[in-house]
Amino acid sequence: MDQQPQRPAMVNPLPPVIVALFFMIIGIEAAFTLGARGIFGTGAPLGWRLAAIEGYGVNSPLVQMMLDNGQYPVQHLMRFVGYLFVHGALSQAIFAAVMVLAIGKIVGEVFSGLFTLMIFIIPGVIGAFAYGAIGDAPQILIGAFPGVSGLIGGFTYLLEIKPHALIYRGSRLKALRGSVFPEASEGCRRCGPIAIQVLRLIP
């Protein structure tokens, strides 16, 4: 009996952890945007974005206060992860979410879901702490780009150390590398391979 040829999937499957990160970014942004336009809720939604930025953003005075006092309250430590999912505008959130999909798909197809999540989270935490501890920046740090830079670092690790593990080849790979990497934060991008080496030590 002849077998029918399988039709290619309309949408390439994505690692579940990347899908989850994407919907967290877009879902939070949708609440801010729709609330600000009065599509749902009355009054309170107008201040959701500002409240989230103040409640989850990271800046130098906050980090310096924790270092000087030697105290690290949980509500402040949560900022070092929470800020990754808060954005200042719809366009910023969409761009970050698309970058998570593009880079995260490649990294997530090679590493496990937990490993991929840590590659996103750890550089974000390190980047936020360095931003507050080393510099004198009163501006509040928000957005997923430090985590995206970590994924780019993981992608760099695959290119340099495990190129055989990559599915993508040729011009598509070169185009992605050339167009994305110049925009990445150098410090956070280097955190990706470092995070991978640290995680490899965990049994």
Backbone as CSV, one residue per row, in Angstrom:
resi,resn,N_x,N_y,N_z,CA_x,CA_y,CA_z,C_x,C_y,C_z
1,MET,0.843,-1.190,0.000,0.000,0.000,0.000,0.883,1.248,0.000
2,ASP,0.658,2.109,-0.987,1.492,3.296,-1.102,1.211,4.266,0.038
3,GLN,2.288,4.824,0.559,2.153,5.814,1.622,2.045,7.210,1.014
4,GLN,1.110,7.966,1.551,0.947,9.336,1.095,2.100,10.187,1.614
5,PRO,2.698,11.000,0.747,3.786,11.862,1.234,3.282,12.841,2.277
6,GLN,4.108,13.038,3.300,3.735,13.946,4.372,3.891,15.398,3.904
7,ARG,2.859,16.170,4.186,2.896,17.573,3.826,3.672,18.356,4.876
8,PRO,4.488,19.291,4.458,5.238,20.080,5.451,4.300,20.892,6.328
9,ALA,4.722,21.074,7.573,3.905,21.828,8.525,3.813,23.288,8.102
10,MET,2.628,23.876,8.313,2.423,25.281,7.968,3.275,26.197,8.841
11,VAL,3.458,25.803,10.114,4.241,26.587,11.053,5.309,25.699,11.665
12,ASN,6.554,26.164,11.652,7.631,25.388,12.255,7.407,25.271,13.759
13,PRO,7.549,24.068,14.316,7.340,23.912,15.760,8.376,24.685,16.549
14,LEU,7.948,25.233,17.665,8.819,26.015,18.524,8.987,25.317,19.862
15,PRO,10.158,25.437,20.501,10.340,24.876,21.844,9.324,25.480,22.812
16,PRO,8.693,24.679,23.657,7.664,25.193,24.570,8.138,26.341,25.446
17,VAL,9.379,26.304,25.913,9.859,27.370,26.784,9.933,28.694,26.032
18,ILE,10.250,28.657,24.753,10.304,29.876,23.948,8.902,30.412,23.704
19,VAL,7.965,29.511,23.461,6.566,29.915,23.297,6.066,30.585,24.580
20,ALA,6.430,30.008,25.736,6.005,30.566,27.019,6.591,31.957,27.231
21,LEU,7.881,32.142,26.932,8.505,33.461,27.073,7.844,34.470,26.146
22,PHE,7.552,34.055,24.919,6.911,34.930,23.949,5.559,35.419,24.460
23,PHE,4.735,34.500,24.948,3.399,34.888,25.391,3.425,35.668,26.700
24,MET,4.437,35.449,27.526,4.565,36.274,28.731,4.857,37.723,28.355
25,ILE,5.780,37.912,27.418,6.121,39.276,26.977,4.924,39.940,26.314
26,ILE,4.307,39.226,25.357,3.188,39.793,24.609,1.947,39.941,25.489
27,GLY,1.709,38.977,26.365,0.532,39.042,27.231,0.571,40.226,28.174
28,ILE,1.722,40.452,28.798,1.864,41.592,29.706,1.718,42.899,28.936
29,GLU,2.349,42.965,27.764,2.255,44.184,26.961,0.826,44.419,26.484
30,ALA,0.114,43.355,26.138,-1.278,43.495,25.697,-2.139,44.086,26.808
31,ALA,-1.889,43.643,28.057,-2.643,44.185,29.185,-2.379,45.678,29.345
32,PHE,-1.107,46.084,29.221,-0.775,47.503,29.343,-1.420,48.322,28.225
33,THR,-1.264,47.840,26.993,-1.726,48.601,25.833,-3.251,48.692,25.780
34,LEU,-3.923,47.555,25.948,-5.381,47.558,25.891,-5.979,48.315,27.065
35,GLY,-5.339,48.188,28.235,-5.831,48.914,29.400,-5.685,50.412,29.232
36,ALA,-4.546,50.848,28.671,-4.324,52.280,28.474,-5.301,52.877,27.470
37,ARG,-5.782,52.063,26.547,-6.741,52.542,25.547,-8.184,52.385,25.999
38,GLY,-8.353,51.899,27.226,-9.689,51.794,27.775,-10.527,50.665,27.219
39,ILE,-9.873,49.686,26.569,-10.628,48.567,26.000,-11.155,47.658,27.099
40,PHE,-10.427,47.551,28.176,-10.969,46.856,29.341,-10.484,47.570,30.589
41,GLY,-11.261,47.458,31.671,-10.930,48.132,32.910,-11.260,49.617,32.839
42,THR,-11.348,50.222,33.989,-11.622,51.664,34.047,-10.686,52.299,35.069
43,GLY,-9.992,53.320,34.660,-9.151,54.076,35.593,-7.831,53.414,35.886
44,ALA,-7.850,52.335,36.665,-6.629,51.686,37.140,-5.695,51.223,36.021
45,PRO,-6.198,50.622,34.915,-5.282,50.145,33.872,-4.399,51.223,33.281
46,LEU,-4.803,52.484,33.360,-3.998,53.557,32.797,-2.643,53.662,33.480
47,GLY,-2.565,53.231,34.730,-1.306,53.327,35.454,-0.567,52.021,35.587
48,TRP,-1.023,50.968,34.928,-0.386,49.662,35.069,1.058,49.672,34.579
49,ARG,1.309,50.260,33.421,2.677,50.247,32.889,3.630,50.992,33.816
50,LEU,3.216,52.181,34.249,4.078,52.976,35.138,4.321,52.237,36.449
51,ALA,3.267,51.626,36.991,3.422,50.883,38.245,4.362,49.699,38.068
52,ALA,4.276,49.006,36.913,5.151,47.866,36.650,6.595,48.306,36.488
53,ILE,6.806,49.435,35.811,8.162,49.947,35.645,8.762,50.312,36.995
54,GLU,7.972,50.968,37.841,8.466,51.345,39.169,8.644,50.132,40.074
55,GLY,7.807,49.118,39.894,7.852,47.958,40.779,8.836,46.887,40.373
56,TYR,9.210,46.856,39.066,10.086,45.781,38.582,11.344,46.275,37.894
57,GLY,11.461,47.583,37.650,12.659,48.104,37.005,13.856,48.084,37.940
58,VAL,15.054,48.126,37.346,16.313,48.104,38.103,17.098,49.365,37.766
59,ASN,17.657,50.013,38.801,18.520,51.168,38.572,19.648,51.186,39.597
60,SER,20.586,52.103,39.415,21.765,52.150,40.283,21.442,52.441,41.745
61,PRO,20.595,53.440,42.069,20.305,53.699,43.481,19.773,52.472,44.216
62,LEU,18.931,51.684,43.546,18.372,50.498,44.189,19.460,49.474,44.490
63,VAL,20.299,49.185,43.506,21.357,48.190,43.694,22.375,48.673,44.713
64,GLN,22.752,49.947,44.628,23.716,50.484,45.585,23.173,50.438,47.010
65,MET,21.872,50.679,47.174,21.262,50.609,48.498,21.373,49.202,49.073
66,MET,21.111,48.187,48.252,21.206,46.812,48.729,22.634,46.448,49.073
67,LEU,23.585,46.882,48.240,24.984,46.577,48.508,25.472,47.281,49.765
68,ASP,25.098,48.541,49.947,25.549,49.306,51.112,24.983,48.745,52.414
69,ASN,23.712,48.327,52.380,23.060,47.827,53.598,23.275,46.326,53.817
70,GLY,23.748,45.644,52.784,23.930,44.201,52.909,22.622,43.458,53.054
71,GLN,21.540,44.055,52.608,20.225,43.434,52.691,19.628,43.324,51.285
72,TYR,19.023,42.168,51.026,18.501,41.889,49.697,17.059,41.388,49.812
73,PRO,16.121,42.314,50.008,14.714,41.904,50.162,14.210,41.170,48.927
74,VAL,13.318,40.227,49.170,12.787,39.414,48.077,12.099,40.285,47.037
75,GLN,11.364,41.312,47.493,10.635,42.157,46.541,11.565,42.907,45.611
76,HIS,12.806,43.141,46.048,13.782,43.789,45.169,14.510,42.759,44.307
77,LEU,14.782,41.589,44.851,15.429,40.538,44.063,14.542,40.091,42.899
78,MET,13.234,40.160,43.100,12.312,39.795,42.026,12.465,40.711,40.813
79,ARG,12.940,41.918,41.049,13.115,42.866,39.955,14.104,42.350,38.905
80,PHE,15.117,41.609,39.353,16.177,41.184,38.452,15.699,40.154,37.420
81,VAL,14.536,39.599,37.637,13.892,38.720,36.645,12.675,39.410,36.041
82,GLY,11.888,40.070,36.903,10.644,40.679,36.448,10.829,41.766,35.409
83,TYR,11.956,42.506,35.479,12.141,43.612,34.535,12.224,43.139,33.093
84,LEU,12.594,41.858,32.900,12.731,41.306,31.556,11.402,41.250,30.807
85,PHE,10.290,41.313,31.531,8.977,41.149,30.914,8.173,42.453,30.905
86,VAL,8.816,43.545,31.286,8.157,44.853,31.294,8.833,45.744,30.265
87,HIS,8.045,46.361,29.390,8.598,47.203,28.334,7.953,48.586,28.365
88,GLY,8.662,49.540,27.789,8.178,50.912,27.829,7.183,51.257,26.751
89,ALA,7.099,50.420,25.708,6.199,50.709,24.599,5.857,49.416,23.871
90,LEU,4.771,49.450,23.115,4.326,48.288,22.350,5.383,47.839,21.346
91,SER,5.986,48.793,20.643,6.986,48.442,19.623,8.198,47.752,20.238
92,GLN,8.615,48.196,21.409,9.745,47.579,22.085,9.426,46.136,22.471
93,ALA,8.236,45.908,22.977,7.831,44.562,23.384,7.731,43.625,22.182
94,ILE,7.159,44.111,21.083,7.020,43.278,19.887,8.390,42.897,19.344
95,PHE,9.293,43.860,19.258,10.629,43.565,18.742,11.349,42.553,19.628
96,ALA,11.252,42.735,20.946,11.889,41.799,21.873,11.292,40.409,21.740
97,ALA,9.963,40.318,21.622,9.304,39.021,21.508,9.707,38.305,20.224
98,VAL,9.811,39.051,19.126,10.234,38.453,17.855,11.675,37.950,17.950
99,MET,12.535,38.700,18.622,13.917,38.268,18.806,13.995,36.997,19.644
100,VAL,13.151,36.908,20.667,13.109,35.690,21.484,12.720,34.492,20.626
101,LEU,11.738,34.681,19.758,11.323,33.584,18.872,12.445,33.193,17.916
102,ALA,13.067,34.179,17.286,14.060,33.909,16.252,15.297,33.217,16.816
103,ILE,15.867,33.771,17.880,17.086,33.197,18.455,16.752,32.013,19.354
104,GLY,15.663,32.138,20.111,15.297,31.078,21.043,14.956,29.775,20.356
105,LYS,14.396,29.831,19.160,14.067,28.608,18.428,15.325,27.800,18.142
106,ILE,16.383,28.480,17.703,17.628,27.787,17.373,18.271,27.204,18.627
107,VAL,18.358,28.020,19.685,18.987,27.561,20.926,18.150,26.470,21.585
108,GLY,16.822,26.660,21.592,15.944,25.711,22.254,15.855,24.365,21.570
109,GLU,16.197,24.300,20.288,16.184,23.022,19.581,17.406,22.179,19.891
110,VAL,18.437,22.796,20.480,19.666,22.076,20.828,19.711,21.747,22.321
111,PHE,19.331,22.724,23.154,19.376,22.531,24.599,17.991,22.198,25.142
112,SER,17.946,21.714,26.364,16.677,21.405,27.016,15.930,22.692,27.346
113,GLY,14.654,22.545,27.685,13.844,23.710,28.009,14.379,24.480,29.197
114,LEU,14.740,23.770,30.279,15.265,24.435,31.471,16.588,25.122,31.167
115,PHE,17.432,24.453,30.404,18.728,25.019,30.031,18.531,26.302,29.235
116,THR,17.612,26.265,28.286,17.336,27.437,27.460,16.793,28.589,28.302
117,LEU,15.910,28.271,29.247,15.362,29.301,30.126,16.465,29.954,30.941
118,MET,17.400,29.157,31.444,18.498,29.711,32.226,19.428,30.569,31.371
119,ILE,19.594,30.206,30.103,20.413,31.027,29.207,19.770,32.393,29.014
120,PHE,18.459,32.451,29.096,17.746,33.730,28.993,17.782,34.489,30.318
121,ILE,17.569,33.793,31.433,17.418,34.447,32.732,18.758,34.886,33.323
122,ILE,19.756,34.005,33.335,21.018,34.297,34.020,21.714,35.537,33.460
123,PRO,21.886,35.670,32.135,22.484,36.922,31.645,21.647,38.146,31.969
124,GLY,20.317,37.983,32.018,19.465,39.094,32.396,19.712,39.532,33.826
125,VAL,19.865,38.573,34.724,20.145,38.888,36.130,21.524,39.526,36.272
126,ILE,22.534,38.919,35.635,23.895,39.448,35.717,23.970,40.844,35.095
127,GLY,23.317,41.009,33.951,23.335,42.306,33.284,22.694,43.392,34.114
128,ALA,21.565,43.073,34.760,20.882,44.065,35.591,21.712,44.428,36.810
129,PHE,22.329,43.435,37.430,23.151,43.708,38.604,24.362,44.553,38.225
130,ALA,25.003,44.220,37.110,26.158,44.999,36.666,25.742,46.417,36.297
131,TYR,24.582,46.552,35.675,24.073,47.876,35.296,23.912,48.767,36.521
132,GLY,23.403,48.182,37.606,23.181,48.968,38.811,24.400,49.135,39.683
133,ALA,25.290,48.133,39.693,26.422,48.151,40.617,27.628,48.892,40.063
134,ILE,27.871,48.774,38.768,29.082,49.352,38.188,28.866,50.791,37.743
135,GLY,27.764,51.022,37.072,27.521,52.360,36.541,26.803,53.254,37.536
136,ASP,26.571,54.486,37.095,25.818,55.455,37.893,24.629,55.887,37.041
137,ALA,23.711,54.939,36.860,22.610,55.156,35.920,21.298,55.289,36.681
138,PRO,20.763,56.512,36.772,19.464,56.678,37.432,18.307,56.147,36.584
139,GLN,18.542,55.982,35.263,17.483,55.466,34.412,17.135,54.033,34.805
140,ILE,15.854,53.723,34.712,15.383,52.393,35.092,15.585,51.425,33.930
141,LEU,16.181,50.290,34.231,16.405,49.244,33.227,15.178,48.352,33.141
142,ILE,14.592,48.247,31.947,13.471,47.347,31.694,13.645,46.737,30.313
143,GLY,12.933,45.655,30.053,12.932,45.067,28.725,13.688,43.750,28.656
144,ALA,13.344,42.959,27.658,13.878,41.598,27.516,15.209,41.536,26.795
145,PHE,15.762,42.663,26.362,16.948,42.614,25.519,18.192,42.032,26.196
146,PRO,18.429,42.242,27.501,19.545,41.531,28.127,19.377,40.005,28.062
147,GLY,18.148,39.517,28.223,17.907,38.083,28.072,18.093,37.624,26.646
148,VAL,17.657,38.451,25.696,17.863,38.143,24.279,19.355,38.081,23.972
149,SER,20.120,38.994,24.553,21.570,38.969,24.360,22.171,37.675,24.902
150,GLY,21.595,37.162,25.993,22.037,35.872,26.502,21.770,34.750,25.516
151,LEU,20.601,34.779,24.879,20.288,33.779,23.848,21.248,33.908,22.673
152,ILE,21.586,35.150,22.302,22.559,35.356,21.233,23.910,34.787,21.652
153,GLY,24.251,34.935,22.935,25.480,34.328,23.437,25.444,32.817,23.331
154,GLY,24.282,32.218,23.633,24.138,30.772,23.463,24.265,30.366,22.011
155,PHE,23.706,31.179,21.120,23.816,30.922,19.693,25.267,31.020,19.240
156,THR,25.998,32.008,19.785,27.421,32.147,19.472,28.190,30.920,19.925
157,TYR,27.852,30.413,21.103,28.499,29.202,21.618,28.287,28.040,20.654
158,LEU,27.072,27.912,20.142,26.791,26.831,19.207,27.572,27.008,17.905
159,LEU,27.681,28.244,17.437,28.420,28.502,16.198,29.894,28.150,16.340
160,GLU,30.471,28.494,17.491,31.910,28.333,17.669,32.300,26.963,18.201
161,ILE,31.474,26.406,19.095,31.848,25.170,19.777,31.137,23.957,19.187
162,LYS,29.849,24.108,18.867,29.057,22.986,18.379,28.328,23.353,17.085
163,PRO,29.071,23.702,16.054,28.384,24.086,14.810,27.591,22.938,14.197
164,HIS,28.016,21.691,14.476,27.305,20.536,13.922,25.918,20.375,14.530
165,ALA,25.686,21.004,15.689,24.387,20.861,16.353,23.324,21.777,15.762
166,LEU,23.737,22.717,14.933,22.786,23.667,14.366,22.086,23.076,13.158
167,ILE,20.821,23.358,13.066,20.038,22.909,11.929,20.179,23.885,10.777
168,TYR,20.289,25.173,11.110,20.316,26.207,10.086,21.714,26.315,9.496
169,ARG,21.760,26.504,8.192,23.025,26.578,7.473,22.960,27.681,6.421
170,GLY,24.126,27.949,5.829,24.170,28.801,4.645,23.830,30.247,4.911
171,SER,23.207,30.865,3.898,22.969,32.303,3.919,22.034,32.716,5.036
172,ARG,21.068,31.852,5.380,20.119,32.206,6.430,20.827,32.378,7.762
173,LEU,21.769,31.495,8.045,22.538,31.579,9.282,23.426,32.816,9.286
174,LYS,24.092,33.087,8.169,24.964,34.249,8.093,24.171,35.540,8.213
175,ALA,23.005,35.575,7.597,22.176,36.777,7.667,21.730,37.046,9.087
176,LEU,21.337,35.981,9.794,20.899,36.133,11.184,22.048,36.618,12.044
177,ARG,23.212,36.032,11.835,24.375,36.415,12.630,24.781,37.856,12.366
178,GLY,24.780,38.263,11.098,25.222,39.603,10.747,24.250,40.693,11.143
179,SER,22.953,40.390,11.103,21.964,41.428,11.362,21.644,41.591,12.831
180,VAL,21.820,40.544,13.615,21.414,40.585,15.022,22.573,40.916,15.939
181,PHE,23.727,40.317,15.729,24.805,40.434,16.689,25.294,41.853,16.917
182,PRO,25.381,42.719,15.890,25.853,44.074,16.186,24.971,44.846,17.141
183,GLU,23.701,44.439,17.279,22.782,45.152,18.152,22.841,44.657,19.588
184,ALA,23.555,43.578,19.823,23.543,42.965,21.152,24.495,43.675,22.095
185,SER,24.108,43.703,23.362,24.998,44.212,24.387,26.167,43.249,24.550
186,GLU,27.394,43.771,24.438,28.562,42.901,24.462,28.660,42.136,25.778
187,GLY,28.403,42.826,26.897,28.513,42.155,28.185,27.512,41.042,28.353
188,CYS,26.223,41.317,28.037,25.199,40.285,28.182,25.409,39.165,27.185
189,ARG,25.905,39.505,25.980,26.119,38.469,24.977,27.179,37.486,25.450
190,ARG,28.217,37.997,26.130,29.250,37.102,26.637,28.753,36.262,27.801
191,CYS,27.705,36.735,28.467,27.149,35.972,29.584,26.507,34.671,29.115
192,GLY,26.068,34.617,27.850,25.426,33.405,27.341,26.339,32.201,27.417
193,PRO,27.546,32.247,26.778,28.463,31.123,26.906,28.888,30.859,28.340
194,ILE,29.035,31.919,29.143,29.397,31.718,30.552,28.284,30.968,31.271
195,ALA,27.032,31.377,31.025,25.903,30.682,31.659,25.867,29.224,31.262
196,ILE,26.171,28.941,29.996,26.178,27.549,29.540,27.239,26.754,30.276
197,GLN,28.445,27.309,30.410,29.509,26.590,31.105,29.167,26.359,32.570
198,VAL,28.526,27.359,33.214,28.119,27.180,34.614,27.067,26.092,34.739
199,LEU,26.072,26.120,33.852,25.008,25.131,33.916,25.513,23.727,33.624
200,ARG,26.556,23.614,32.828,27.114,22.282,32.525,27.750,21.648,33.767
201,LEU,28.098,22.472,34.762,28.683,21.950,36.005,27.631,21.382,36.936
202,ILE,26.349,21.718,36.680,25.275,21.240,37.547,24.915,19.825,37.157
203,PRO,24.970,18.865,38.079,24.658,17.477,37.725,23.186,17.294,37.356
